Amino acid sequence: MLRKYRTDAAFAANEAETVRTDAPAYWVCLALLLAVVALAARIASIW
């Protein structure tokens, strides 16, 4: 009985770790990351 719950929990954790590229949060984070990199490049070029 305990083994089944442990397996289900491991499966749920595994599912949560997979990156879904269709999730809006993924694209928002990617856009923010690109914006930060572009801003850092501009600041570095000014200095």
ChimeraX attribute file (.defattr): number of C-alpha atoms within 10 A of each C-alpha:
attribute: neighborCount
match mode: 1-to-1
recipient: residues
	/A:1	5
	/A:2	7
	/A:3	8
	/A:4	9
	/A:5	10
	/A:6	11
	/A:7	11
	/A:8	12
	/A:9	12
	/A:10	12
	/A:11	12
	/A:12	11
	/A:13	11
	/A:14	10
	/A:15	11
	/A:16	10
	/A:17	9
	/A:18	8
	/A:19	9
	/A:20	12
	/A:21	9
	/A:22	8
	/A:23	9
	/A:24	10
	/A:25	11
	/A:26	12
	/A:27	13
	/A:28	11
	/A:29	11
	/A:30	12
	/A:31	12
	/A:32	11
	/A:33	12
	/A:34	12
	/A:35	12
	/A:36	12
	/A:37	12
	/A:38	12
	/A:39	12
	/A:40	12
	/A:41	11
	/A:42	11
	/A:43	10
	/A:44	9
	/A:45	8
	/A:46	7
	/A:47	5
